Amino acid sequence: MSDKGRGIRSLTLFLAAAAGFSNANIYYNQPLLGHMAHSYGESVNSVSFIPAATQLGFALGLVLLVPLGDTLDRRKLIRAGSRSRRSLVFTLSLGWKARIITGFPDNTASC
């Protein structure tokens, strides 16, 4: 086997592992729901929206974003996605100010 064949094979293996870890990531929080509910003083039923929200977001990403890769320039799409994630991370890094900007409630003050 040539060096190019080994490189393609290792790249394929790497991308398959990355896709597997990415897909498994949406299920990691399910065994922890009891601990999260106890930590926040909530019932398990009230925190059960977390896995549903992650799975819904994953499904919406597949339905809405994957077809864009076929119709739009992929480089522009990757840049736009990177910019939006960067701005979201920056917004959430503001801490207590993030609840004003994003509208998410800040539950840390009640702990």
N, CA, C and O atoms as a GROMACS GRO file, in nm:
protein
  444
    1MET      N    1   0.085  -0.118   0.000
    1MET     CA    2   0.000   0.000   0.000
    1MET      C    3   0.089   0.124   0.000
    1MET      O    4   0.188   0.130   0.073
    2SER      N    5   0.053   0.221  -0.081
    2SER     CA    6   0.133   0.342  -0.092
    2SER      C    7   0.110   0.433   0.030
    2SER      O    8   0.018   0.412   0.110
    3ASP      N    9   0.195   0.534   0.041
    3ASP     CA   10   0.181   0.630   0.151
    3ASP      C   11   0.052   0.707   0.141
    3ASP      O   12  -0.010   0.740   0.242
    4LYS      N   13   0.009   0.737   0.017
    4LYS     CA   14  -0.116   0.811  -0.001
    4LYS      C   15  -0.234   0.727   0.044
    4LYS      O   16  -0.327   0.780   0.105
    5GLY      N   17  -0.232   0.598   0.018
    5GLY     CA   18  -0.339   0.509   0.061
    5GLY      C   19  -0.347   0.499   0.212
    5GLY      O   20  -0.456   0.494   0.269
    6ARG      N   21  -0.232   0.495   0.278
    6ARG     CA   22  -0.230   0.490   0.425
    6ARG      C   23  -0.283   0.620   0.484
    6ARG      O   24  -0.354   0.620   0.584
    7GLY      N   25  -0.247   0.732   0.420
    7GLY     CA   26  -0.294   0.862   0.469
    7GLY      C   27  -0.445   0.876   0.457
    7GLY      O   28  -0.510   0.926   0.548
    8ILE      N   29  -0.500   0.831   0.346
    8ILE     CA   30  -0.645   0.837   0.327
    8ILE      C   31  -0.714   0.745   0.425
    8ILE      O   32  -0.818   0.779   0.481
    9ARG      N   33  -0.657   0.628   0.446
    9ARG     CA   34  -0.717   0.532   0.541
    9ARG      C   35  -0.716   0.587   0.683
    9ARG      O   36  -0.814   0.574   0.756
   10SER      N   37  -0.604   0.647   0.724
   10SER     CA   38  -0.596   0.702   0.860
   10SER      C   39  -0.688   0.823   0.875
   10SER      O   40  -0.747   0.843   0.981
   11LEU      N   41  -0.701   0.904   0.769
   11LEU     CA   42  -0.792   1.018   0.774
   11LEU      C   43  -0.937   0.971   0.785
   11LEU      O   44  -1.016   1.028   0.860
   12THR      N   45  -0.971   0.867   0.710
   12THR     CA   46  -1.106   0.812   0.718
   12THR      C   47  -1.134   0.758   0.857
   12THR      O   48  -1.244   0.779   0.910
   13LEU      N   49  -1.038   0.690   0.915
   13LEU     CA   50  -1.055   0.638   1.051
   13LEU      C   51  -1.072   0.752   1.152
   13LEU      O   52  -1.155   0.744   1.242
   14PHE      N   53  -0.992   0.857   1.136
   14PHE     CA   54  -1.004   0.973   1.225
   14PHE      C   55  -1.140   1.039   1.213
   14PHE      O   56  -1.202   1.072   1.315
   15LEU      N   57  -1.188   1.060   1.090
   15LEU     CA   58  -1.318   1.125   1.070
   15LEU      C   59  -1.432   1.037   1.121
   15LEU      O   60  -1.531   1.089   1.173
   16ALA      N   61  -1.420   0.906   1.106
   16ALA     CA   62  -1.523   0.815   1.158
   16ALA      C   63  -1.528   0.822   1.311
   16ALA      O   64  -1.636   0.823   1.370
   17ALA      N   65  -1.411   0.827   1.375
   17ALA     CA   66  -1.408   0.838   1.521
   17ALA      C   67  -1.465   0.972   1.566
   17ALA      O   68  -1.539   0.978   1.664
   18ALA      N   69  -1.432   1.080   1.496
   18ALA     CA   70  -1.484   1.212   1.531
   18ALA      C   71  -1.636   1.215   1.518
   18ALA      O   72  -1.705   1.272   1.603
   19ALA      N   73  -1.689   1.156   1.412
   19ALA     CA   74  -1.834   1.151   1.393
   19ALA      C   75  -1.899   1.067   1.503
   19ALA      O   76  -2.006   1.103   1.554
   20GLY      N   77  -1.838   0.957   1.539
   20GLY     CA   78  -1.893   0.873   1.646
   20GLY      C   79  -1.895   0.944   1.780
   20GLY      O   80  -1.995   0.937   1.852
   21PHE      N   81  -1.786   1.012   1.815
   21PHE     CA   82  -1.782   1.087   1.942
   21PHE      C   83  -1.882   1.202   1.941
   21PHE      O   84  -1.945   1.231   2.042
   22SER      N   85  -1.897   1.267   1.827
   22SER     CA   86  -1.992   1.377   1.816
   22SER      C   87  -2.135   1.327   1.835
   22SER      O   88  -2.214   1.391   1.905
   23ASN      N   89  -2.168   1.216   1.775
   23ASN     CA   90  -2.303   1.161   1.791
   23ASN      C   91  -2.326   1.109   1.931
   23ASN      O   92  -2.436   1.123   1.985
   24ALA      N   93  -2.225   1.049   1.992
   24ALA     CA   94  -2.240   0.997   2.128
   24ALA      C   95  -2.254   1.110   2.230
   24ALA      O   96  -2.312   1.091   2.337
   25ASN      N   97  -2.203   1.226   2.198
   25ASN     CA   98  -2.206   1.340   2.290
   25ASN      C   99  -2.347   1.381   2.329
   25ASN      O  100  -2.368   1.433   2.438
   26ILE      N  101  -2.446   1.359   2.242
   26ILE     CA  102  -2.582   1.401   2.275
   26ILE      C  103  -2.648   1.306   2.376
   26ILE      O  104  -2.755   1.337   2.428
   27TYR      N  105  -2.585   1.193   2.403
   27TYR     CA  106  -2.643   1.098   2.498
   27TYR      C  107  -2.570   1.093   2.632
   27TYR      O  108  -2.615   1.024   2.723
   28TYR      N  109  -2.458   1.165   2.646
   28TYR     CA  110  -2.379   1.158   2.769
   28TYR      C  111  -2.451   1.211   2.891
   28TYR      O  112  -2.422   1.167   3.003
   29ASN      N  113  -2.543   1.303   2.876
   29ASN     CA  114  -2.606   1.365   2.992
   29ASN      C  115  -2.719   1.281   3.052
   29ASN      O  116  -2.763   1.308   3.163
   30GLN      N  117  -2.768   1.180   2.982
   30GLN     CA  118  -2.882   1.104   3.031
   30GLN      C  119  -2.855   1.030   3.162
   30GLN      O  120  -2.941   1.033   3.250
   31PRO      N  121  -2.741   0.964   3.180
   31PRO     CA  122  -2.718   0.899   3.310
   31PRO      C  123  -2.696   0.997   3.425
   31PRO      O  124  -2.703   0.958   3.541
   32LEU      N  125  -2.670   1.121   3.393
   32LEU     CA  126  -2.640   1.222   3.496
   32LEU      C  127  -2.761   1.304   3.537
   32LEU      O  128  -2.748   1.396   3.618
   33LEU      N  129  -2.879   1.274   3.482
   33LEU     CA  130  -2.996   1.357   3.510
   33LEU      C  131  -3.030   1.361   3.659
   33LEU      O  132  -3.066   1.466   3.711
   34GLY      N  133  -3.020   1.248   3.727
   34GLY     CA  134  -3.048   1.245   3.871
   34GLY      C  135  -2.954   1.335   3.949
   34GLY      O  136  -2.996   1.407   4.040
   35HIS      N  137  -2.826   1.331   3.914
   35HIS     CA  138  -2.727   1.415   3.981
   35HIS      C  139  -2.751   1.564   3.951
   35HIS      O  140  -2.738   1.648   4.040
   36MET      N  141  -2.786   1.594   3.827
   36MET     CA  142  -2.813   1.734   3.792
   36MET      C  143  -2.937   1.785   3.865
   36MET      O  144  -2.938   1.898   3.913
   37ALA      N  145  -3.039   1.702   3.873
   37ALA     CA  146  -3.161   1.744   3.943
   37ALA      C  147  -3.132   1.769   4.090
   37ALA      O  148  -3.179   1.867   4.147
   38HIS      N  149  -3.055   1.680   4.152
   38HIS     CA  150  -3.021   1.697   4.294
   38HIS      C  151  -2.934   1.821   4.314
   38HIS      O  152  -2.952   1.894   4.412
   39SER      N  153  -2.842   1.845   4.223
   39SER     CA  154  -2.752   1.959   4.234
   39SER      C  155  -2.827   2.092   4.228
   39SER      O  156  -2.792   2.187   4.298
   40TYR      N  157  -2.929   2.100   4.142
   40TYR     CA  158  -3.006   2.224   4.128
   40TYR      C  159  -3.131   2.227   4.214
   40TYR      O  160  -3.205   2.326   4.212
   41GLY      N  161  -3.156   2.120   4.290
   41GLY     CA  162  -3.274   2.116   4.375
   41GLY      C  163  -3.404   2.105   4.297
   41GLY      O  164  -3.507   2.154   4.341
   42GLU      N  165  -3.398   2.041   4.182
   42GLU     CA  166  -3.515   2.024   4.097
   42GLU      C  167  -3.554   1.878   4.092
   42GLU      O  168  -3.478   1.791   4.138
   43SER      N  169  -3.671   1.849   4.036
   43SER     CA  170  -3.710   1.710   4.017
   43SER      C  171  -3.648   1.658   3.888
   43SER      O  172  -3.609   1.735   3.801
   44VAL      N  173  -3.640   1.526   3.878
   44VAL     CA  174  -3.582   1.465   3.758
   44VAL      C  175  -3.667   1.500   3.635
   44VAL      O  176  -3.614   1.517   3.525
   45ASN      N  177  -3.797   1.510   3.654
   45ASN     CA  178  -3.884   1.544   3.542
   45ASN      C  179  -3.856   1.685   3.489
   45ASN      O  180  -3.870   1.711   3.370
   46SER      N  181  -3.818   1.776   3.577
   46SER     CA  182  -3.796   1.913   3.532
   46SER      C  183  -3.664   1.928   3.456
   46SER      O  184  -3.652   2.021   3.375
   47VAL      N  185  -3.567   1.841   3.478
   47VAL     CA  186  -3.442   1.849   3.402
   47VAL      C  187  -3.440   1.752   3.285
   47VAL      O  188  -3.340   1.741   3.215
   48SER      N  189  -3.548   1.682   3.264
   48SER     CA  190  -3.550   1.585   3.155
   48SER      C  191  -3.558   1.652   3.018
   48SER      O  192  -3.546   1.584   2.916
   49PHE      N  193  -3.578   1.783   3.015
   49PHE     CA  194  -3.578   1.853   2.888
   49PHE      C  195  -3.437   1.863   2.829
   49PHE      O  196  -3.422   1.888   2.710
   50ILE      N  197  -3.335   1.844   2.910
   50ILE     CA  198  -3.197   1.860   2.864
   50ILE      C  199  -3.163   1.760   2.753
   50ILE      O  200  -3.115   1.802   2.647
   51PRO      N  201  -3.185   1.629   2.772
   51PRO     CA  202  -3.156   1.538   2.661
   51PRO      C  203  -3.247   1.562   2.541
   51PRO      O  204  -3.205   1.547   2.426
   52ALA      N  205  -3.371   1.598   2.567
   52ALA     CA  206  -3.462   1.625   2.455
   52ALA      C  207  -3.415   1.745   2.375
   52ALA      O  208  -3.422   1.744   2.253
   53ALA      N  209  -3.367   1.849   2.443
   53ALA     CA  210  -3.319   1.968   2.374
   53ALA      C  211  -3.193   1.939   2.293
   53ALA      O  212  -3.178   1.989   2.181
   54THR      N  213  -3.101   1.858   2.348
   54THR     CA  214  -2.980   1.827   2.272
   54THR      C  215  -3.011   1.742   2.150
   54THR      O  216  -2.953   1.763   2.044
   55GLN      N  217  -3.102   1.648   2.165
   55GLN     CA  218  -3.138   1.564   2.050
   55GLN      C  219  -3.217   1.643   1.946
   55GLN      O  220  -3.201   1.621   1.826
   56LEU      N  221  -3.301   1.734   1.991
   56LEU     CA  222  -3.376   1.818   1.898
   56LEU      C  223  -3.281   1.911   1.822
   56LEU      O  224  -3.295   1.931   1.701
   57GLY      N  225  -3.185   1.968   1.893
   57GLY     CA  226  -3.086   2.053   1.827
   57GLY      C  227  -3.003   1.977   1.725
   57GLY      O  228  -2.972   2.029   1.618
   58PHE      N  229  -2.965   1.854   1.759
   58PHE     CA  230  -2.889   1.772   1.665
   58PHE      C  231  -2.972   1.741   1.541
   58PHE      O  232  -2.922   1.750   1.429
   59ALA      N  233  -3.100   1.706   1.562
   59ALA     CA  234  -3.187   1.674   1.449
   59ALA      C  235  -3.211   1.798   1.361
   59ALA      O  236  -3.210   1.788   1.239
   60LEU      N  237  -3.231   1.913   1.425
   60LEU     CA  238  -3.249   2.036   1.346
   60LEU      C  239  -3.123   2.071   1.268
   60LEU      O  240  -3.130   2.120   1.155
   61GLY      N  241  -3.007   2.046   1.328
   61GLY     CA  242  -2.883   2.069   1.256
   61GLY      C  243  -2.870   1.980   1.134
   61GLY      O  244  -2.825   2.025   1.028
   62LEU      N  245  -2.910   1.854   1.148
   62LEU     CA  246  -2.905   1.764   1.033
   62LEU      C  247  -3.001   1.807   0.924
   62LEU      O  248  -2.968   1.804   0.806
   63VAL      N  249  -3.120   1.846   0.964
   63VAL     CA  250  -3.224   1.881   0.865
   63VAL      C  251  -3.196   2.016   0.800
   63VAL      O  252  -3.217   2.032   0.680
   64LEU      N  253  -3.149   2.113   0.878
   64LEU     CA  254  -3.135   2.249   0.826
   64LEU      C  255  -2.994   2.284   0.777
   64LEU      O  256  -2.980   2.354   0.677
   65LEU      N  257  -2.891   2.237   0.845
   65LEU     CA  258  -2.756   2.281   0.811
   65LEU      C  259  -2.687   2.191   0.710
   65LEU      O  260  -2.612   2.241   0.626
   66VAL      N  261  -2.709   2.061   0.716
   66VAL     CA  262  -2.640   1.971   0.624
   66VAL      C  263  -2.676   2.001   0.478
   66VAL      O  264  -2.585   2.002   0.394
   67PRO      N  265  -2.802   2.024   0.443
   67PRO     CA  266  -2.832   2.057   0.303
   67PRO      C  267  -2.769   2.188   0.255
   67PRO      O  268  -2.748   2.207   0.136
   68LEU      N  269  -2.738   2.279   0.348
   68LEU     CA  270  -2.673   2.404   0.307
   68LEU      C  271  -2.534   2.379   0.249
   68LEU      O  272  -2.487   2.456   0.166
   69GLY      N  273  -2.469   2.271   0.294
   69GLY     CA  274  -2.338   2.238   0.241
   69GLY      C  275  -2.342   2.202   0.094
   69GLY      O  276  -2.241   2.212   0.025
   70ASP      N  277  -2.458   2.159   0.045
   70ASP     CA  278  -2.471   2.127  -0.097
   70ASP      C  279  -2.508   2.248  -0.181
   70ASP      O  280  -2.481   2.251  -0.301
   71THR      N  281  -2.570   2.348  -0.119
   71THR     CA  282  -2.618   2.462  -0.198
   71THR      C  283  -2.530   2.585  -0.185
   71THR      O  284  -2.522   2.664  -0.279
   72LEU      N  285  -2.463   2.604  -0.072
   72LEU     CA  286  -2.379   2.722  -0.051
   72LEU      C  287  -2.231   2.686  -0.059
   72LEU      O  288  -2.194   2.569  -0.054
   73ASP      N  289  -2.149   2.788  -0.071
   73ASP     CA  290  -2.005   2.768  -0.068
   73ASP      C  291  -1.966   2.720   0.072
   73ASP      O  292  -1.996   2.786   0.172
   74ARG      N  293  -1.900   2.607   0.079
   74ARG     CA  294  -1.869   2.547   0.209
   74ARG      C  295  -1.775   2.632   0.293
   74ARG      O  296  -1.788   2.636   0.415
   75ARG      N  297  -1.683   2.700   0.230
   75ARG     CA  298  -1.590   2.784   0.306
   75ARG      C  299  -1.664   2.899   0.374
   75ARG      O  300  -1.637   2.931   0.490
   76LYS      N  301  -1.756   2.961   0.302
   76LYS     CA  302  -1.834   3.069   0.362
   76LYS      C  303  -1.924   3.016   0.473
   76LYS      O  304  -1.942   3.083   0.575
   77LEU      N  305  -1.978   2.898   0.455
   77LEU     CA  306  -2.064   2.838   0.556
   77LEU      C  307  -1.984   2.805   0.682
   77LEU      O  308  -2.033   2.826   0.793
   78ILE      N  309  -1.864   2.754   0.666
   78ILE     CA  310  -1.778   2.723   0.781
   78ILE      C  311  -1.739   2.851   0.853
   78ILE      O  312  -1.738   2.856   0.976
   79ARG      N  313  -1.705   2.956   0.777
   79ARG     CA  314  -1.670   3.084   0.841
   79ARG      C  315  -1.788   3.143   0.918
   79ARG      O  316  -1.771   3.194   1.029
   80ALA      N  317  -1.907   3.136   0.860
   80ALA     CA  318  -2.025   3.190   0.928
   80ALA      C  319  -2.055   3.110   1.055
   80ALA      O  320  -2.089   3.168   1.158
   81GLY      N  321  -2.042   2.979   1.048
   81GLY     CA  322  -2.064   2.897   1.167
   81GLY      C  323  -1.962   2.924   1.275
   81GLY      O  324  -1.995   2.928   1.394
   82SER      N  325  -1.837   2.942   1.235
   82SER     CA  326  -1.732   2.974   1.332
   82SER      C  327  -1.756   3.109   1.397
   82SER      O  328  -1.739   3.123   1.518
   83ARG      N  329  -1.797   3.207   1.317
   83ARG     CA  330  -1.825   3.339   1.375
   83ARG      C  331  -1.942   3.334   1.472
   83ARG      O  332  -1.938   3.397   1.578
   84SER      N  333  -2.046   3.260   1.437
   84SER     CA  334  -2.162   3.255   1.527
   84SER      C  335  -2.128   3.182   1.656
   84SER      O  336  -2.172   3.224   1.763
   85ARG      N  337  -2.051   3.074   1.648
   85ARG     CA  338  -2.011   3.004   1.770
   85ARG      C  339  -1.920   3.090   1.856
   85ARG      O  340  -1.931   3.091   1.978
   86ARG      N  341  -1.828   3.161   1.791
   86ARG     CA  342  -1.738   3.249   1.864
   86ARG      C  343  -1.815   3.358   1.938
   86ARG      O  344  -1.785   3.387   2.054
   87SER      N  345  -1.912   3.417   1.873
   87SER     CA  346  -1.989   3.524   1.938
   87SER      C  347  -2.077   3.466   2.050
   87SER      O  348  -2.096   3.532   2.152
   88LEU      N  349  -2.130   3.346   2.032
   88LEU     CA  350  -2.209   3.285   2.139
   88LEU      C  351  -2.124   3.252   2.260
   88LEU      O  352  -2.165   3.276   2.374
   89VAL      N  353  -2.005   3.197   2.237
   89VAL     CA  354  -1.916   3.166   2.349
   89VAL      C  355  -1.875   3.294   2.421
   89VAL      O  356  -1.870   3.297   2.544
   90PHE      N  357  -1.846   3.399   2.346
   90PHE     CA  358  -1.811   3.525   2.410
   90PHE      C  359  -1.927   3.579   2.492
   90PHE      O  360  -1.908   3.626   2.604
   91THR      N  361  -2.047   3.572   2.437
   91THR     CA  362  -2.165   3.620   2.508
   91THR      C  363  -2.187   3.542   2.637
   91THR      O  364  -2.214   3.600   2.742
   92LEU      N  365  -2.175   3.412   2.629
   92LEU     CA  366  -2.195   3.330   2.749
   92LEU      C  367  -2.082   3.344   2.849
   92LEU      O  368  -2.100   3.318   2.968
   93SER      N  369  -1.963   3.387   2.803
   93SER     CA  370  -1.852   3.406   2.896
   93SER      C  371  -1.870   3.532   2.981
   93SER      O  372  -1.796   3.552   3.077
   94LEU      N  373  -1.966   3.615   2.945
   94LEU     CA  374  -1.989   3.736   3.024
   94LEU      C  375  -2.052   3.705   3.159
   94LEU      O  376  -2.060   3.793   3.245
   95GLY      N  377  -2.095   3.582   3.179
   95GLY     CA  378  -2.149   3.542   3.308
   95GLY      C  379  -2.287   3.598   3.333
   95GLY      O  380  -2.380   3.570   3.257
   96TRP      N  381  -2.302   3.676   3.437
   96TRP     CA  382  -2.434   3.725   3.476
   96TRP      C  383  -2.492   3.820   3.372
   96TRP      O  384  -2.614   3.834   3.362
   97LYS      N  385  -2.407   3.885   3.295
   97LYS     CA  386  -2.457   3.975   3.191
   97LYS      C  387  -2.518   3.897   3.075
   97LYS      O  388  -2.597   3.952   2.998
   98ALA      N  389  -2.481   3.770   3.063
   98ALA     CA  390  -2.530   3.688   2.951
   98ALA      C  391  -2.680   3.666   2.959
   98ALA      O  392  -2.745   3.650   2.856
   99ARG      N  393  -2.736   3.665   3.078
   99ARG     CA  394  -2.880   3.643   3.088
   99ARG      C  395  -2.958   3.760   3.030
   99ARG      O  396  -3.069   3.744   2.981
  100ILE      N  397  -2.899   3.879   3.035
  100ILE     CA  398  -2.965   3.995   2.977
  100ILE      C  399  -2.959   3.988   2.824
  100ILE      O  400  -3.057   4.018   2.756
  101ILE      N  401  -2.845   3.948   2.772
  101ILE     CA  402  -2.824   3.947   2.628
  101ILE      C  403  -2.897   3.829   2.564
  101ILE      O  404  -2.965   3.846   2.462
  102THR      N  405  -2.884   3.709   2.622
  102THR     CA  406  -2.941   3.591   2.560
  102THR      C  407  -3.083   3.560   2.606
  102THR      O  408  -3.156   3.488   2.538
  103GLY      N  409  -3.122   3.613   2.721
  103GLY     CA  410  -3.254   3.582   2.773
  103GLY      C  411  -3.257   3.457   2.857
  103GLY      O  412  -3.364   3.421   2.907
  104PHE      N  413  -3.142   3.389   2.875
  104PHE     CA  414  -3.138   3.270   2.957
  104PHE      C  415  -3.139   3.310   3.104
  104PHE      O  416  -3.070   3.405   3.142
  105PRO      N  417  -3.216   3.240   3.187
  105PRO     CA  418  -3.215   3.273   3.330
  105PRO      C  419  -3.085   3.229   3.395
  105PRO      O  420  -3.021   3.132   3.352
  106ASP      N  421  -3.047   3.299   3.497
  106ASP     CA  422  -2.925   3.267   3.572
  106ASP      C  423  -2.965   3.194   3.699
  106ASP      O  424  -3.014   3.257   3.793
  107ASN      N  425  -2.945   3.064   3.703
  107ASN     CA  426  -2.986   2.984   3.818
  107ASN      C  427  -2.879   2.976   3.926
  107ASN      O  428  -2.904   2.918   4.031
  108THR      N  429  -2.761   3.032   3.905
  108THR     CA  430  -2.656   3.020   4.004
  108THR      C  431  -2.683   3.106   4.126
  108THR      O  432  -2.632   3.076   4.234
  109ALA      N  433  -2.761   3.212   4.113
  109ALA     CA  434  -2.787   3.298   4.227
  109ALA      C  435  -2.879   3.230   4.328
  109ALA      O  436  -2.879   3.267   4.446
  110SER      N  437  -2.957   3.132   4.285
  110SER     CA  438  -3.049   3.066   4.378
  110SER      C  439  -2.984   2.952   4.453
  110SER      O  440  -3.046   2.894   4.542
  111CYS      N  441  -2.858   2.917   4.419
  111CYS     CA  442  -2.792   2.806   4.487
  111CYS      C  443  -2.732   2.848   4.618
  111CYS      O  444  -2.673   2.767   4.688
   0.00000   0.00000   0.00000
